[in-house]
Amino acid sequence: MRVWAIGLLGNTMRWLELLAIGIYVFETTGSALLVAVMTIARQAPLALFGTFIGTYAERANRKYLLASGFVVMTMSSGTMGLLATLGVAEIWHLVLGVFVNGTCWALDFPVRRTLLGDFAGPERLGQGFSIDSATNNATRMAGPFAGGVIYGLIGLQGAFAVSAVTHFLAAVIALSIVFRHSRAAAAPEPFIARLREGLAIVRRSPELIGIYFVTIILNVFGFPYTAMVPVLGRARYEVEPALVGLLSASEGAGAFVGALIITFVVRSSWFKRLYLYGATVLMIGVFSLAFAPNYGIAVSILLLAGLGMAGFGAMQSTLILLLAPPNARSRLMSLLSVCIGCAPIGLINLGLLADWLGAPVALGIVSSIGLVCLATVVILIPQVRR
């Protein structure tokens, strides 16, 4: 329950900060690329540090790693809030702060979600991660909406103040977790050896290879669309910050409903197909968003895309933990973090295209490439759908 609550609080603040910062940067600079840079700064630590964190987490006490991350985020968000209050916050301050918080968020897969798997056990893994996915999708709904409302009412400093307080609460909850860390009796293997062993496990499993490839495709060609939501809301649909937040929350709302359904009806034999079909529906939704002529249709499209996100998100960690040997779970979850950390590649491409051709055209180009890549994975690695 406490591990779940930490995910609820932490992910809500993640989306709240990104939405508020995105609106602020676009209003201040008018650059879609700089909005994308903020999301890049948040995602890059996953690729840079994810593997190291996962390998270290197998030897360290995950409880204290998790608490330390939230303490650092409390200080980082508090500092950015203070700078915004004093009126001296600059773009590079925000990039640095977002990068620090992204580094701490890189603990989520190899530490928090691995803890969740430890507590759930193999027999309840699918249900446990479906509930966690529903929670995460609820944060994709609540976080952006709260970010838009708070930004509209009290500005960027208000968003950071709420974030700092919430991160501190998450740190307190993390310290209260009852978790007995078991140290291996044998001498610890060198880091490189453990990393090679994890990669060897992946190479021997077509299912794992397919799951990682689909994750990379979604994070390079699909999820970067979130950086364009403030741009679409303010420049194309010309709505207020609260409605920009509602637009961003729409996908999370659909995903929340979808994840609740999955929690009660999913069977283990459906896991891989649900993962793949969910990814496909989400990519189709991003492609359709590029052609949405008005705000209402855009909201509807993202609600439907969220149903796909539910399947993809619920099964992502579940499949990795089911296919991973128990002593390599943190390593394989950290590799998942690295795949998610590929998002900056897509973000910078999308940002450059949006500045050149406009956000709608950029979304259409990038998402269509993603759909082609998904089809290629299905053809070359058929095990991913069986």
Rosetta blueprint (number, residue, H / E / L):
1 M L
2 R H
3 V H
4 W H
5 A H
6 I H
7 G H
8 L H
9 L H
10 G H
11 N H
12 T H
13 M H
14 R H
15 W H
16 L H
17 E H
18 L H
19 L H
20 A H
21 I H
22 G H
23 I H
24 Y H
25 V H
26 F H
27 E H
28 T H
29 T H
30 G L
31 S L
32 A H
33 L H
34 L H
35 V H
36 A H
37 V H
38 M H
39 T H
40 I H
41 A H
42 R H
43 Q H
44 A H
45 P H
46 L H
47 A H
48 L H
49 F H
50 G H
51 T H
52 F H
53 I H
54 G H
55 T H
56 Y H
57 A H
58 E L
59 R L
60 A L
61 N L
62 R H
63 K H
64 Y H
65 L H
66 L H
67 A H
68 S H
69 G H
70 F H
71 V H
72 V H
73 M H
74 T H
75 M H
76 S H
77 S H
78 G H
79 T H
80 M H
81 G H
82 L H
83 L H
84 A H
85 T H
86 L H
87 G L
88 V L
89 A L
90 E L
91 I H
92 W H
93 H H
94 L H
95 V H
96 L H
97 G H
98 V H
99 F H
100 V H
101 N H
102 G H
103 T H
104 C H
105 W H
106 A L
107 L L
108 D H
109 F H
110 P H
111 V H
112 R H
113 R H
114 T H
115 L H
116 L H
117 G H
118 D H
119 F H
120 A H
121 G L
122 P H
123 E H
124 R H
125 L H
126 G H
127 Q H
128 G H
129 F H
130 S H
131 I H
132 D H
133 S H
134 A H
135 T H
136 N H
137 N H
138 A H
139 T H
140 R H
141 M H
142 A H
143 G H
144 P H
145 F H
146 A H
147 G H
148 G H
149 V H
150 I H
151 Y H
152 G H
153 L H
154 I H
155 G H
156 L H
157 Q H
158 G H
159 A H
160 F H
161 A H
162 V H
163 S H
164 A H
165 V H
166 T H
167 H H
168 F H
169 L H
170 A H
171 A H
172 V H
173 I H
174 A H
175 L H
176 S L
177 I L
178 V L
179 F L
180 R L
181 H L
182 S L
183 R L
184 A L
185 A L
186 A L
187 A L
188 P L
189 E L
190 P L
191 F H
192 I H
193 A H
194 R H
195 L H
196 R H
197 E H
198 G H
199 L H
200 A H
201 I H
202 V H
203 R H
204 R L
205 S L
206 P H
207 E H
208 L H
209 I H
210 G H
211 I H
212 Y H
213 F H
214 V H
215 T H
216 I H
217 I H
218 L H
219 N H
220 V H
221 F H
222 G H
223 F H
224 P H
225 Y H
226 T H
227 A H
228 M H
229 V H
230 P H
231 V H
232 L H
233 G H
234 R H
235 A H
236 R H
237 Y L
238 E L
239 V L
240 E L
241 P H
242 A H
243 L H
244 V H
245 G H
246 L H
247 L H
248 S H
249 A H
250 S H
251 E H
252 G H
253 A H
254 G H
255 A H
256 F H
257 V H
258 G H
259 A H
260 L H
261 I H
262 I H
263 T H
264 F H
265 V H
266 V L
267 R L
268 S H
269 S H
270 W H
271 F H
272 K H
273 R H
274 L H
275 Y H
276 L H
277 Y H
278 G H
279 A H
280 T H
281 V H
282 L H
283 M H
284 I H
285 G H
286 V H
287 F H
288 S H
289 L H
290 A L
291 F L
292 A L
293 P L
294 N L
295 Y H
296 G H
297 I H
298 A H
299 V H
300 S H
301 I H
302 L H
303 L H
304 L H
305 A H
306 G H
307 L H
308 G H
309 M H
310 A H
311 G H
312 F H
313 G H
314 A H
315 M H
316 Q H
317 S H
318 T H
319 L H
320 I H
321 L H
322 L H
323 L H
324 A L
325 P L
326 P H
327 N H
328 A H
329 R H
330 S H
331 R H
332 L H
333 M H
334 S H
335 L H
336 L H
337 S H
338 V H
339 C H
340 I H
341 G L
342 C L
343 A H
344 P H
345 I H
346 G H
347 L H
348 I H
349 N H
350 L H
351 G H
352 L H
353 L H
354 A H
355 D H
356 W H
357 L H
358 G L
359 A H
360 P H
361 V H
362 A H
363 L H
364 G H
365 I H
366 V H
367 S H
368 S H
369 I H
370 G H
371 L H
372 V H
373 C H
374 L H
375 A H
376 T H
377 V H
378 V H
379 I H
380 L H
381 I L
382 P H
383 Q H
384 V H
385 R H
386 R L
